[in-house]
Amino acid sequence: MPFTPIPSFARKRISDVVSDQIKQLVSEGTLMPGDRLPAERDLAAQLGVSRPSLREALIRLEADGYIETSTAPIISKPLAELSLQNPRTSADILELRQGLEAISTVYVAQRATATDLKKIRAAFEALKAASLSRDRTNLAELDAAFHLAIADHTGQQTSFPPLFLKSL
């Protein structure tokens, strides 16, 4: 009677389980960019893990771009990491941005002043020059600056549209 070998089971470290849980909370939207994590002692108690295991998880989360640690750990903007883990995330973000940018251009066409249009044109020209150049090191920054210039000049009374787009 032929037997199939049983695969070995890899043990998961507690720090991996902790970092996976926090990543899951971020991807579900339970933890949002800018949210502060509880103090280390409190978080370790809530998770039921030792502080060294928690520290190791926090180091991994920082290396992966999920948190920033200056004084207290803060959730960062891990869209790149989320995109790698879930291919659909990139498509969802792109779809959302396309919708927002489409309506933003309508508002710019209706509300922008001549000065606003000059600023948008300058951002576009900088992007165009960089895309035609061999040195494309800042192409992504210039692309973002162009799209944010559009959002900045929609005639909204608050800075919400560009701040929202920056979070994407």
Buried (B, 14 or more C-beta within 10 A) or exposed (E): EEEEEEEEEEEEEBBBEBBBEBBEBBBEEEBEBEEEBEEBEEBBEEBEBEEEBBBBBBBBBBEBBBBBEEEEBBBBBBBEBBBEEEEEBBEEBEEEBEEBBEEBBEBBEEEBEEEBBEBBEEBBEBBEEBEEEEEEEEEEEBBBBBBBBBBBBBEBEEEEBBEEBEEE
